[in-house]
């Protein structure tokens, strides 16, 4: 007869939530906590040629003023890479065939419990 604990061979538990997962998993599949520093490894900074050129950002692009204009966006590539969304069957309207009927319910009076 085999030992029932053999099912836990090659497994480890999350120190935060206790979920059991495969040994060597760098991130808990349940709570998302990282278990190792693999994702924090040191790496050299990119060369100036590899760096992305910063673009000028207009603070008005992020304004909550309803009268502000919408910023024009430029996309890399041609117009074939941009697709318009169409379709969908979600209807958020509140039109009902029958209005909700309110019925009166008799609520009993509360009872007091006496203790000795």
Residue pairs with C-beta under 8 A, 6 or more apart in sequence:
8 20
10 22
10 23
11 20
11 21
11 22
11 23
12 20
12 21
12 22
12 23
12 24
12 25
12 35
13 19
13 20
13 21
14 20
14 21
14 28
14 30
14 31
14 33
14 35
15 33
15 35
16 28
16 31
16 33
17 28
17 30
17 31
17 33
19 28
19 29
19 30
19 31
21 28
21 29
21 30
25 35
26 34
26 35
26 36
26 38
26 39
27 33
27 34
27 35
27 39
28 34
28 35
58 71
60 68
60 69
60 71
61 71
75 81
75 82
